[in-house]
Amino acid sequence: MSKKTIDDVSLRGKKVLIRCDFNVPLDENLNITDDRRITASLPTIRKILSDNSSLILCSHLGRPKGEAQQKFSLIPVAKRLEKLLGKSVKMAPDCIGTDVLNLKKELKGGEMLLLENLRFHAGEEKNEPSFARELARDVNIFVNDAFGTAHRAHASTEGVTHYIDTCVAGYLIEKELRYLGEAINQPARPMIAILGGAKISGKIDVVKNLFEKVDSLLIGGGMVFTFLKAQGLEIGDSLFEPDRLVMAHALLKEAAERKISFELPSDVIIADAFANEANKKTVNVKAIQPGWMGLDIGPSTVNSFREKILNARTIIWNGPMGAFEMPSFSEGTNAIAHALATATKKGAVSVVGGGDSAAAISAFGLDEQITHISTGGGASLEFLEGKVLPGIAALDDK
């Protein structure tokens, strides 16, 4: 990796500000329902504490839109951190201000202070210099370990780097860049990408960038139907983006010209309503009827995709194959997830983008059977698009 990490600098006795991604789901009683984003940050936190540094943690949670709201407080995160680390975590009343600065100054080596939700201040998402400068006060080293927000130039990801001399990556970001970077730039062949999700509009730049990298593209999810419509097929009431029809035509043409295997489903599972209890049937993609909608890939497509996956050496997956949140339409996504796990066991490198793909892997109990599951949905998508991530670019070069 071209950026410095916490292993490249001396942390001992320093005051370290670490940007984490503690944007965890909470239930109505403000209990954390999934702490994977917290546990993902533990290796970096433990390393910093082991060097007797004073650790100041910061994160956002939810979308408070610049206002302090108790339901978005990071207090539950502080309690979970204490349980996971077996150490006390001091909770700041805010993330900037005189009281917070005093808490920073009083912090001793080996102690932790968790700042309150960054997005309680509008200056965070606006990347206001005055807010970033306050965050950086009384800090020697900045560590970014929040890959999930690295694609945003916010005060806590990009802004603070202008006011702190030493700015490096934590272990989580290092891991993300290693696996994503190698999968894209140094893949073992054959390399395939599996793209799904609802809309083609969110994946156009990904498809274009992957044309330069992959041997095969396997397409599933709602985005399929815009491609099928571009081929002149009846798609019934399936998801369709009329304004992307020309783009779909262009991508199909480019794939053919580049001689890239661009595989669309041969069959789909259609339903007469968007509901788990809807009537459903499997049909060839050329036999979708008016009034019906496609909600999953069919068994013939699953078999075809599985064969490609099991013969691949590098596999990138971003986006489910259908409406997997409904059990009646989860079979395609489930089958692809298990094929990925099998290929990984055979020695392939499998990298799963964040968001729904990661949620699917977790729902099917396959977390430990995939090479790497990204913690950043939007960040991993932009990385696959070939974009520069501001939160990474701002860190010190080696």
Helices and strands as residue ranges (DSSP letters): G 6-8, E 15-19, H 36-50, E 54-58, G 70-72, H 75-85, E 89-91, H 98-106, E 112-114, G 118-120, H 122-126, H 129-136, E 141-144, G 147-149, G 159-162, E 166-169, H 171-185, E 191-195, H 204-210, E 216-219, H 224-230, G 242-244, H 245-258, E 261-263, E 267-271, E 280-284, G 285-287, E 293-297, H 299-310, E 314-318, G 327-329, H 331-345, E 349-352, H 356-363, G 367-369, E 372-373, H 377-384, H 390-393
